[in-house]
Amino acid sequence: MIARVAAVLTLLLAPSMVSAQAMLVDLSKPRVAITSAFKGADILVFGALDAPGDVVITVSGTPVRQTVLRKERILGLWVTGGRQTFDEVPTYYAVAATRPLSQILPAEGVAGVAITLSERLASIRPVDPGRRRPDDMERFRDGLVDAKRRELLYPAEVGPVNLVAGRLFRAELQFPSRLPVGDYQITAYVVRDGQTVSAVSRPLIVSKEGFSAELFDAARDQSIGYGVLAISMALLIGWGAGWVGRRL
Amino acid sequence: MEVYLPIAELSLDWPLLLGLGAIAGLMAGMFGVGGGFLLTPLLIFVGVPPTVAVATQANQVIATSISGLLAQWQRGNVDTRMGMTMLLGGLVGSTSGVFLFGVLKRIGQIDLTIALGYVILLSVIGALMLVESVRTWRRRRDPQAPRRRLHQHYLVHRLPFKMRFYRSRLYISALVPIGIGFAIGVLSALLGIGGGFILLPAMIYLLGMPTLVAIGTSSFQILFVAINVTFLQAVENHTVDIVLALLLILGGAIGTPFGSGLAAKLPGFQLRGLLSLVILAMAIKLMIELFARPDAIYSLGAIVRMP
């Protein structure tokens, strides 16, 4: 870690190289391994600017096709009544910034750049939009955000980015324990006078690893073998326990 | 003390899961039925997704029924011909049940189906057990009280395709055992139960089988239906959690001998009366959850990753 910061600093101090890039960014780890003991992860994003400015960092999970379910009351029972599918929904989305976004960015946002969650979600597309009234569609959109927020996948708060001497920045990104797998993109923007002057992206790969990941994959990819294994295990232990039980 | 369940995708205390398995084992030892009908709702209460609870429960039933079947086989209590006939219906029923399970899962109604199924199942079992233990208690106080007739047969003797079942000493239509097997098969697939507590009364009172042969033959049907359900759930719906199953089965192996020991010492009808109240309480809890306004109206459904 310290070696990496030192490397960034060395790059920063070499004037010929810095002129090519307004910002340097790196992550403390390029991957997050979800093992059976996974309780969330902290990833450090750090870097340097060529001149003082504000830094905004967005973290976006893989865009997927996500179905949202709505419970409705039928004969007194709460049952799944409505469903709406959206395309291009990020599995995870979080923002961090050096100052509150309202002080850094214009209220109407920066043209062509999605930074806040609502700007990012402007690009999600409902499947079969003609089948639902616009106000009902809006309720499903809000329901999607609420459901994601409950699972801590769309944090409502903008996280902190620490700026040292106006040039060096670091941000601790905290990921929750129920993190969807996929290729995440971490993008750092330099903002000056309400304009993004530079943007650098780094990929972050979130994948399941270890024994439980192998079992999960086997249940899907080798489901016949998995089923036979489950049955044999039950037969063997059941028979063994009966055998022991009769001799006790 | 937590263990990650790879298919349920959550971490739970493993001593808790061993304990739940032991409770089911205790039930199996005490009353001779698998206890799956208690285990699945308990798993749902601790947070296991209903689909995983049901499919994994079928896997657990295999372990509880194999040793029972082997013991019954040695004593000659298995009517193979009857078992095969019922199994014919059982395999067709459980196979269609697993496919129905898949369809309900895709349209987002499987959790409701499982919950409703258990509300009905637990209410009926709880009520029957309560009535039965109250009746036993009355008869104890008043030995002259009228006893019920053991069994009546009407329909069973009039239907076509009659077969002779030597060990059960029956000459009845094959359609009835096939139909019973089919119904239990569908229930096994949808609710994860072995179905012994429905199957046994049906075999004794509906078919008129001798009790010992009915017990032996029912474990034959339950084992092979559970194997079929586990296999198809694993292949079709990917909902069998092998880590969860292992813990439940190990817990069951510990609990079963204690259950048989307890059954010999404790007075049966009082225990059954108590258990029936527990079962009714669980049915009410499940029912309240169906009628109460959920914490969240909107929830996340299936994810499809784009290529």
Interface residues (C-beta under 8 A of the other chain):
Chain A: T35 S36 A37 F38 T62 P63 V64 R65 Q66 T67 V68 L69 R70 K71 G76 L77 W78 V79 T80 R83 D87 T91 F140 D142 G143 L144 D146 A147 K148 R150 E151 R178 P180 G182 S212 A213 L215 F216 A219 R220 S223 I224 Y226 G227 V228 L229 A230 I231 M233 A234 L235 I237 G238 W239 G240 A241 G242 W243 V244 G245 R246 L248
Chain B: V3 Y4 P6 I7 E9 S11 N59 Q60 I62 A63 T64 S65 I66 S67 G68 L70 A71 G108 Q109 D111 L112 I227 T230 F231 L232 Q233 A234 V235 H238 V240 I242 V243 A245 L246 I249 L250 G252 A253 T256 P257 S260 L290 F291 A292 R293 P294 A296 I297 Y298 S299 L300 G301 A302 I303 V304 R305 M306
